[in-house]
Amino acid sequence: MSICGVDEAGKGSVLGPVVTAGVLVADAAELEGLGLRDSKQLTPHRREELYGEITKRWKTAVVVKTPEEIDARPGTMNAFTASCHAAVIRSLVPARHGICGCLRCECRTVRIQCA
């Protein structure tokens, strides 16, 4: 079973773009040893190091929405954020997979299994 982790930074057009990124790994054990935790607790240097390691080793995707796109969005900011997450997941996961948002798992990731 593969694991797709997705998160976003930025919430409003006043502060700049919303950037949503994701990574697809075959197993959570692959991430052990990298010292991953909340990015806000990492130094900028360590974040850059991890970025290089992650993008080299695993499939990643990024969606950037400009302030103009944020202002022109239909619906709520929550729906807009969810659509950004969905766009990242669609680019990481082939259409033949089913996506289940499991909120019970400890890592709170979206788990992906073959349909």
DODOVO-766667 format. One record per residue: residue in three letters; chain; x, y, z of N, C-alpha, C, O in turn. Coordinates in steps of 0.2 Angstrom, whole numbers, plus 5000, padded with zeros to 4 digits. Last residue first. Layout:
N
+------+-------+------+------+------+------+------+------+------+------+------+------+------+------+
! resn ! chain !  nc1 !  nc2 !  nc3 ! cac1 ! cac2 ! cac3 !  cc1 !  cc2 !  cc3 !  oc1 !  oc2 !  oc3 !
+------+-------+------+------+------+------+------+------+------+------+------+------+------+------+
!  ALA !     A !    X !    Y !    Z !    X !    Y !    Z !    X !    Y !    Z !    X !    Y !    Z !
...
+------+-------+------+------+------+------+------+------+------+------+------+------+------+------+
//
This chain:
115
+------+-------+------+------+------+------+------+------+------+------+------+------+------+------+
! resn ! chain !  nc1 !  nc2 !  nc3 ! cac1 ! cac2 ! cac3 !  cc1 !  cc2 !  cc3 !  oc1 !  oc2 !  oc3 !
+------+-------+------+------+------+------+------+------+------+------+------+------+------+------+
!  ALA !     A ! 4962 ! 4997 ! 4967 ! 4955 ! 4996 ! 4967 ! 4953 ! 4989 ! 4965 ! 4947 ! 4987 ! 4964 !
!  CYS !     A ! 4976 ! 4998 ! 4978 ! 4973 ! 4997 ! 4971 ! 4966 ! 4995 ! 4972 ! 4963 ! 4992 ! 4977 !
!  GLN !     A ! 4975 ! 5012 ! 4990 ! 4975 ! 5005 ! 4988 ! 4973 ! 5004 ! 4981 ! 4969 ! 5008 ! 4979 !
!  ILE !     A ! 4981 ! 5025 ! 5000 ! 4980 ! 5023 ! 4993 ! 4980 ! 5015 ! 4992 ! 4986 ! 5013 ! 4994 !
!  ARG !     A ! 4977 ! 5036 ! 5013 ! 4980 ! 5029 ! 5011 ! 4977 ! 5027 ! 5004 ! 4971 ! 5029 ! 5003 !
!  VAL !     A ! 4982 ! 5051 ! 5018 ! 4977 ! 5048 ! 5014 ! 4980 ! 5041 ! 5012 ! 4986 ! 5041 ! 5009 !
!  THR !     A ! 4987 ! 5052 ! 5036 ! 4988 ! 5053 ! 5029 ! 4982 ! 5050 ! 5025 ! 4978 ! 5046 ! 5028 !
!  ARG !     A ! 4988 ! 5052 ! 5050 ! 4983 ! 5056 ! 5047 ! 4984 ! 5057 ! 5039 ! 4983 ! 5063 ! 5037 !
!  CYS !     A ! 4996 ! 5043 ! 5057 ! 4999 ! 5048 ! 5054 ! 4994 ! 5053 ! 5050 ! 4997 ! 5058 ! 5047 !
!  GLU !     A ! 4986 ! 5034 ! 5063 ! 4990 ! 5039 ! 5067 ! 4993 ! 5045 ! 5063 ! 4994 ! 5050 ! 5066 !
!  CYS !     A ! 4970 ! 5033 ! 5056 ! 4977 ! 5031 ! 5056 ! 4981 ! 5036 ! 5060 ! 4979 ! 5042 ! 5060 !
!  ARG !     A ! 4957 ! 5038 ! 5054 ! 4959 ! 5034 ! 5060 ! 4966 ! 5033 ! 5061 ! 4969 ! 5031 ! 5067 !
!  LEU !     A ! 4954 ! 5044 ! 5043 ! 4956 ! 5048 ! 5048 ! 4957 ! 5045 ! 5055 ! 4959 ! 5048 ! 5060 !
!  CYS !     A ! 4957 ! 5041 ! 5027 ! 4957 ! 5037 ! 5033 ! 4959 ! 5042 ! 5039 ! 4965 ! 5044 ! 5039 !
!  GLY !     A ! 4951 ! 5043 ! 5012 ! 4953 ! 5047 ! 5017 ! 4952 ! 5044 ! 5024 ! 4947 ! 5045 ! 5027 !
!  CYS !     A ! 4955 ! 5033 ! 4999 ! 4951 ! 5033 ! 5005 ! 4954 ! 5038 ! 5010 ! 4960 ! 5037 ! 5012 !
!  ILE !     A ! 4955 ! 5030 ! 4982 ! 4958 ! 5035 ! 4987 ! 4953 ! 5035 ! 4993 ! 4947 ! 5036 ! 4992 !
!  GLY !     A ! 4960 ! 5018 ! 4971 ! 4955 ! 5021 ! 4975 ! 4958 ! 5025 ! 4980 ! 4963 ! 5023 ! 4983 !
!  HIS !     A ! 4968 ! 5018 ! 4955 ! 4968 ! 5018 ! 4962 ! 4962 ! 5021 ! 4965 ! 4960 ! 5026 ! 4963 !
!  ARG !     A ! 4969 ! 5022 ! 4942 ! 4966 ! 5015 ! 4943 ! 4966 ! 5014 ! 4951 ! 4964 ! 5008 ! 4953 !
!  ALA !     A ! 4974 ! 5034 ! 4940 ! 4967 ! 5034 ! 4941 ! 4965 ! 5027 ! 4943 ! 4959 ! 5026 ! 4945 !
!  PRO !     A ! 4989 ! 5036 ! 4951 ! 4986 ! 5034 ! 4944 ! 4978 ! 5033 ! 4946 ! 4976 ! 5031 ! 4951 !
!  VAL !     A ! 4994 ! 5050 ! 4960 ! 4991 ! 5043 ! 4960 ! 4987 ! 5042 ! 4954 ! 4983 ! 5045 ! 4952 !
!  LEU !     A ! 4998 ! 5063 ! 4958 ! 5003 ! 5058 ! 4961 ! 5000 ! 5051 ! 4960 ! 5004 ! 5046 ! 4960 !
!  SER !     A ! 4988 ! 5070 ! 4953 ! 4994 ! 5070 ! 4949 ! 4999 ! 5065 ! 4952 ! 5004 ! 5063 ! 4949 !
!  ARG !     A ! 4978 ! 5069 ! 4963 ! 4977 ! 5066 ! 4956 ! 4984 ! 5066 ! 4952 ! 4984 ! 5061 ! 4948 !
!  ILE !     A ! 4984 ! 5076 ! 4974 ! 4983 ! 5068 ! 4974 ! 4982 ! 5065 ! 4967 ! 4985 ! 5060 ! 4966 !
!  VAL !     A ! 4984 ! 5089 ! 4969 ! 4990 ! 5086 ! 4970 ! 4990 ! 5078 ! 4970 ! 4994 ! 5075 ! 4967 !
!  ALA !     A ! 4970 ! 5091 ! 4968 ! 4974 ! 5091 ! 4962 ! 4981 ! 5088 ! 4963 ! 4984 ! 5085 ! 4958 !
!  ALA !     A ! 4966 ! 5089 ! 4981 ! 4964 ! 5084 ! 4976 ! 4968 ! 5085 ! 4970 ! 4970 ! 5079 ! 4967 !
!  HIS !     A ! 4972 ! 5101 ! 4987 ! 4974 ! 5094 ! 4989 ! 4972 ! 5089 ! 4984 ! 4976 ! 5085 ! 4982 !
!  CYS !     A ! 4964 ! 5110 ! 4980 ! 4971 ! 5110 ! 4979 ! 4974 ! 5103 ! 4981 ! 4978 ! 5101 ! 4978 !
!  SER !     A ! 4951 ! 5107 ! 4985 ! 4952 ! 5106 ! 4978 ! 4960 ! 5106 ! 4976 ! 4962 ! 5103 ! 4971 !
!  ALA !     A ! 4953 ! 5111 ! 4998 ! 4952 ! 5104 ! 4997 ! 4953 ! 5103 ! 4989 ! 4956 ! 5097 ! 4987 !
!  THR !     A ! 4954 ! 5125 ! 4996 ! 4960 ! 5121 ! 4999 ! 4959 ! 5114 ! 4997 ! 4964 ! 5110 ! 4995 !
!  PHE !     A ! 4941 ! 5127 ! 4992 ! 4947 ! 5129 ! 4988 ! 4953 ! 5125 ! 4990 ! 4957 ! 5122 ! 4986 !
!  ALA !     A ! 4934 ! 5124 ! 5003 ! 4933 ! 5120 ! 4997 ! 4939 ! 5121 ! 4992 ! 4941 ! 5117 ! 4989 !
!  ASN !     A ! 4939 ! 5134 ! 5012 ! 4940 ! 5127 ! 5013 ! 4939 ! 5122 ! 5007 ! 4943 ! 5118 ! 5006 !
!  MET !     A ! 4935 ! 5145 ! 5006 ! 4942 ! 5144 ! 5006 ! 4943 ! 5137 ! 5008 ! 4948 ! 5134 ! 5005 !
!  THR !     A ! 4920 ! 5142 ! 4996 ! 4923 ! 5144 ! 5002 ! 4931 ! 5143 ! 5001 ! 4933 ! 5139 ! 4997 !
!  GLY !     A ! 4915 ! 5148 ! 4979 ! 4914 ! 5144 ! 4985 ! 4919 ! 5147 ! 4991 ! 4922 ! 5152 ! 4991 !
!  PRO !     A ! 4928 ! 5151 ! 4967 ! 4921 ! 5150 ! 4968 ! 4920 ! 5146 ! 4975 ! 4925 ! 5142 ! 4977 !
!  ARG !     A ! 4941 ! 5163 ! 4967 ! 4939 ! 5156 ! 4968 ! 4931 ! 5156 ! 4969 ! 4928 ! 5161 ! 4972 !
!  ALA !     A ! 4947 ! 5175 ! 4965 ! 4942 ! 5173 ! 4960 ! 4939 ! 5166 ! 4961 ! 4935 ! 5164 ! 4957 !
!  ASP !     A ! 4957 ! 5175 ! 4975 ! 4952 ! 5180 ! 4975 ! 4946 ! 5178 ! 4970 ! 4940 ! 5179 ! 4972 !
!  ILE !     A ! 4965 ! 5165 ! 4970 ! 4962 ! 5164 ! 4977 ! 4956 ! 5169 ! 4977 ! 4951 ! 5167 ! 4979 !
!  GLU !     A ! 4970 ! 5170 ! 4958 ! 4966 ! 5164 ! 4958 ! 4962 ! 5163 ! 4965 ! 4957 ! 5160 ! 4965 !
!  GLU !     A ! 4977 ! 5181 ! 4964 ! 4972 ! 5182 ! 4959 ! 4967 ! 5176 ! 4959 ! 4961 ! 5177 ! 4958 !
!  PRO !     A ! 4987 ! 5174 ! 4971 ! 4982 ! 5178 ! 4975 ! 4976 ! 5180 ! 4970 ! 4971 ! 5180 ! 4973 !
!  THR !     A ! 4989 ! 5158 ! 4964 ! 4991 ! 5165 ! 4964 ! 4986 ! 5168 ! 4968 ! 4980 ! 5166 ! 4969 !
!  LYS !     A ! 4993 ! 5142 ! 4969 ! 4988 ! 5146 ! 4967 ! 4990 ! 5153 ! 4968 ! 4991 ! 5155 ! 4974 !
!  VAL !     A ! 5002 ! 5128 ! 4964 ! 5003 ! 5135 ! 4967 ! 4997 ! 5139 ! 4964 ! 4996 ! 5139 ! 4958 !
!  VAL !     A ! 5006 ! 5111 ! 4968 ! 5001 ! 5116 ! 4965 ! 5001 ! 5123 ! 4968 ! 5001 ! 5123 ! 4975 !
!  VAL !     A ! 5017 ! 5098 ! 4966 ! 5016 ! 5105 ! 4969 ! 5010 ! 5108 ! 4965 ! 5011 ! 5108 ! 4959 !
!  ALA !     A ! 5023 ! 5082 ! 4970 ! 5019 ! 5086 ! 4966 ! 5017 ! 5092 ! 4970 ! 5017 ! 5092 ! 4976 !
!  THR !     A ! 5034 ! 5068 ! 4969 ! 5031 ! 5073 ! 4972 ! 5027 ! 5077 ! 4967 ! 5028 ! 5077 ! 4961 !
!  LYS !     A ! 5041 ! 5052 ! 4972 ! 5037 ! 5056 ! 4967 ! 5034 ! 5062 ! 4971 ! 5031 ! 5060 ! 4977 !
!  TRP !     A ! 5057 ! 5051 ! 4980 ! 5050 ! 5050 ! 4979 ! 5047 ! 5054 ! 4974 ! 5049 ! 5060 ! 4972 !
!  ARG !     A ! 5071 ! 5056 ! 4980 ! 5069 ! 5049 ! 4981 ! 5062 ! 5047 ! 4980 ! 5061 ! 5041 ! 4978 !
!  LYS !     A ! 5072 ! 5069 ! 4977 ! 5076 ! 5065 ! 4973 ! 5074 ! 5057 ! 4974 ! 5074 ! 5053 ! 4969 !
!  THR !     A ! 5063 ! 5075 ! 4986 ! 5062 ! 5076 ! 4978 ! 5066 ! 5071 ! 4974 ! 5064 ! 5069 ! 4969 !
!  ILE !     A ! 5069 ! 5072 ! 4998 ! 5062 ! 5070 ! 4996 ! 5061 ! 5070 ! 4989 ! 5059 ! 5065 ! 4986 !
!  GLU !     A ! 5082 ! 5079 ! 4997 ! 5081 ! 5071 ! 4998 ! 5075 ! 5069 ! 4996 ! 5074 ! 5063 ! 4993 !
!  GLY !     A ! 5078 ! 5092 ! 4996 ! 5082 ! 5089 ! 4991 ! 5082 ! 5081 ! 4991 ! 5081 ! 5078 ! 4986 !
!  TYR !     A ! 5070 ! 5094 ! 5007 ! 5067 ! 5095 ! 5001 ! 5071 ! 5091 ! 4996 ! 5068 ! 5088 ! 4991 !
!  LEU !     A ! 5080 ! 5092 ! 5017 ! 5075 ! 5087 ! 5017 ! 5071 ! 5088 ! 5010 ! 5069 ! 5083 ! 5007 !
!  GLU !     A ! 5088 ! 5104 ! 5015 ! 5091 ! 5097 ! 5014 ! 5085 ! 5092 ! 5013 ! 5086 ! 5088 ! 5009 !
!  GLU !     A ! 5078 ! 5114 ! 5018 ! 5081 ! 5113 ! 5011 ! 5084 ! 5107 ! 5010 ! 5083 ! 5104 ! 5005 !
!  ARG !     A ! 5076 ! 5111 ! 5032 ! 5070 ! 5110 ! 5027 ! 5073 ! 5110 ! 5020 ! 5070 ! 5106 ! 5016 !
!  ARG !     A ! 5088 ! 5114 ! 5037 ! 5086 ! 5107 ! 5037 ! 5080 ! 5106 ! 5032 ! 5080 ! 5101 ! 5029 !
!  HIS !     A ! 5088 ! 5128 ! 5034 ! 5093 ! 5124 ! 5031 ! 5091 ! 5117 ! 5031 ! 5092 ! 5113 ! 5026 !
!  PRO !     A ! 5078 ! 5133 ! 5043 ! 5077 ! 5133 ! 5035 ! 5082 ! 5129 ! 5032 ! 5081 ! 5126 ! 5027 !
!  THR !     A ! 5074 ! 5120 ! 5055 ! 5078 ! 5126 ! 5053 ! 5077 ! 5126 ! 5045 ! 5076 ! 5121 ! 5042 !
!  LEU !     A ! 5058 ! 5114 ! 5061 ! 5064 ! 5113 ! 5057 ! 5068 ! 5120 ! 5055 ! 5064 ! 5125 ! 5054 !
!  GLN !     A ! 5046 ! 5117 ! 5065 ! 5050 ! 5116 ! 5070 ! 5057 ! 5115 ! 5067 ! 5062 ! 5114 ! 5071 !
!  LYS !     A ! 5038 ! 5118 ! 5054 ! 5039 ! 5124 ! 5057 ! 5044 ! 5123 ! 5063 ! 5047 ! 5128 ! 5065 !
!  SER !     A ! 5037 ! 5105 ! 5050 ! 5042 ! 5109 ! 5046 ! 5043 ! 5116 ! 5050 ! 5048 ! 5119 ! 5049 !
!  ASP !     A ! 5035 ! 5092 ! 5061 ! 5032 ! 5098 ! 5059 ! 5038 ! 5103 ! 5056 ! 5043 ! 5104 ! 5059 !
!  ARG !     A ! 5047 ! 5080 ! 5055 ! 5042 ! 5082 ! 5059 ! 5039 ! 5089 ! 5057 ! 5040 ! 5090 ! 5051 !
!  LEU !     A ! 5059 ! 5068 ! 5050 ! 5053 ! 5072 ! 5048 ! 5049 ! 5074 ! 5054 ! 5048 ! 5069 ! 5058 !
!  GLY !     A ! 5071 ! 5061 ! 5051 ! 5070 ! 5066 ! 5056 ! 5064 ! 5071 ! 5054 ! 5064 ! 5077 ! 5055 !
!  LEU !     A ! 5073 ! 5050 ! 5043 ! 5074 ! 5057 ! 5040 ! 5074 ! 5063 ! 5045 ! 5075 ! 5068 ! 5043 !
!  GLY !     A ! 5070 ! 5039 ! 5049 ! 5077 ! 5041 ! 5049 ! 5079 ! 5047 ! 5046 ! 5084 ! 5050 ! 5046 !
!  GLU !     A ! 5056 ! 5034 ! 5039 ! 5060 ! 5034 ! 5045 ! 5067 ! 5036 ! 5044 ! 5070 ! 5034 ! 5039 !
!  LEU !     A ! 5051 ! 5033 ! 5026 ! 5052 ! 5040 ! 5029 ! 5056 ! 5040 ! 5036 ! 5059 ! 5045 ! 5038 !
!  GLU !     A ! 5049 ! 5020 ! 5024 ! 5054 ! 5023 ! 5020 ! 5056 ! 5030 ! 5023 ! 5061 ! 5033 ! 5021 !
!  ALA !     A ! 5039 ! 5016 ! 5032 ! 5045 ! 5015 ! 5034 ! 5051 ! 5018 ! 5030 ! 5056 ! 5019 ! 5033 !
!  ALA !     A ! 5027 ! 5019 ! 5024 ! 5029 ! 5024 ! 5029 ! 5036 ! 5023 ! 5032 ! 5040 ! 5027 ! 5034 !
!  ASP !     A ! 5030 ! 5015 ! 5007 ! 5028 ! 5013 ! 5014 ! 5031 ! 5018 ! 5019 ! 5036 ! 5021 ! 5017 !
!  ALA !     A ! 5030 ! 5022 ! 4995 ! 5028 ! 5015 ! 4995 ! 5026 ! 5012 ! 5002 ! 5021 ! 5008 ! 5003 !
!  VAL !     A ! 5025 ! 5039 ! 4994 ! 5030 ! 5034 ! 4996 ! 5026 ! 5027 ! 4996 ! 5020 ! 5026 ! 4997 !
!  LEU !     A ! 5023 ! 5054 ! 4987 ! 5020 ! 5047 ! 4987 ! 5026 ! 5043 ! 4989 ! 5031 ! 5042 ! 4985 !
!  VAL !     A ! 5019 ! 5071 ! 4993 ! 5024 ! 5066 ! 4991 ! 5020 ! 5059 ! 4992 ! 5016 ! 5057 ! 4996 !
!  GLY !     A ! 5013 ! 5087 ! 4989 ! 5012 ! 5081 ! 4991 ! 5018 ! 5076 ! 4989 ! 5022 ! 5078 ! 4985 !
!  ALA !     A ! 5008 ! 5104 ! 4992 ! 5013 ! 5099 ! 4990 ! 5011 ! 5092 ! 4993 ! 5008 ! 5092 ! 4998 !
!  THR !     A ! 5002 ! 5120 ! 4988 ! 5000 ! 5113 ! 4991 ! 5005 ! 5108 ! 4988 ! 5006 ! 5108 ! 4982 !
!  VAL !     A ! 5002 ! 5137 ! 4992 ! 5006 ! 5132 ! 4989 ! 5004 ! 5125 ! 4992 ! 5004 ! 5124 ! 4999 !
!  VAL !     A ! 4994 ! 5152 ! 4988 ! 4993 ! 5145 ! 4992 ! 4997 ! 5140 ! 4988 ! 4997 ! 5139 ! 4982 !
!  PRO !     A ! 5003 ! 5168 ! 4988 ! 5000 ! 5162 ! 4985 ! 4999 ! 5156 ! 4990 ! 5001 ! 5156 ! 4996 !
!  GLY !     A ! 5000 ! 5181 ! 4999 ! 5003 ! 5178 ! 4994 ! 5000 ! 5172 ! 4992 ! 4994 ! 5171 ! 4993 !
!  LEU !     A ! 4992 ! 5188 ! 5009 ! 4999 ! 5185 ! 5011 ! 5003 ! 5182 ! 5005 ! 5008 ! 5180 ! 5006 !
!  VAL !     A ! 4980 ! 5190 ! 5003 ! 4984 ! 5196 ! 5006 ! 4991 ! 5194 ! 5007 ! 4996 ! 5198 ! 5006 !
!  SER !     A ! 4975 ! 5178 ! 5000 ! 4978 ! 5182 ! 4994 ! 4982 ! 5188 ! 4997 ! 4986 ! 5190 ! 4994 !
!  GLY !     A ! 4978 ! 5165 ! 5011 ! 4974 ! 5171 ! 5009 ! 4978 ! 5175 ! 5004 ! 4984 ! 5175 ! 5004 !
!  LYS !     A ! 4985 ! 5155 ! 5016 ! 4978 ! 5154 ! 5017 ! 4974 ! 5160 ! 5014 ! 4968 ! 5160 ! 5014 !
!  GLY !     A ! 5000 ! 5144 ! 5017 ! 4996 ! 5150 ! 5014 ! 4989 ! 5149 ! 5014 ! 4986 ! 5144 ! 5013 !
!  ALA !     A ! 5003 ! 5128 ! 5012 ! 5005 ! 5133 ! 5016 ! 5002 ! 5140 ! 5013 ! 5001 ! 5140 ! 5007 !
!  GLU !     A ! 4997 ! 5110 ! 5014 ! 4997 ! 5117 ! 5011 ! 5000 ! 5122 ! 5015 ! 5000 ! 5122 ! 5021 !
!  ASP !     A ! 5000 ! 5093 ! 5011 ! 4999 ! 5099 ! 5015 ! 4999 ! 5105 ! 5011 ! 5002 ! 5105 ! 5006 !
!  VAL !     A ! 5000 ! 5075 ! 5010 ! 4998 ! 5082 ! 5007 ! 4997 ! 5087 ! 5012 ! 4994 ! 5086 ! 5017 !
!  GLY !     A ! 5006 ! 5059 ! 5006 ! 5005 ! 5065 ! 5011 ! 5005 ! 5071 ! 5008 ! 5008 ! 5073 ! 5003 !
!  CYS !     A ! 5001 ! 5043 ! 5003 ! 5002 ! 5050 ! 5000 ! 5001 ! 5055 ! 5005 ! 4995 ! 5055 ! 5008 !
!  ILE !     A ! 5007 ! 5027 ! 5002 ! 5005 ! 5033 ! 5006 ! 5006 ! 5039 ! 5003 ! 5012 ! 5040 ! 5001 !
!  SER !     A ! 5003 ! 5011 ! 4996 ! 5007 ! 5017 ! 4995 ! 5003 ! 5022 ! 5000 ! 4998 ! 5022 ! 5002 !
!  MET !     A ! 5004 ! 4994 ! 5000 ! 5000 ! 5000 ! 5000 ! 5004 ! 5006 ! 5000 ! 5009 ! 5007 ! 5004 !
+------+-------+------+------+------+------+------+------+------+------+------+------+------+------+
//
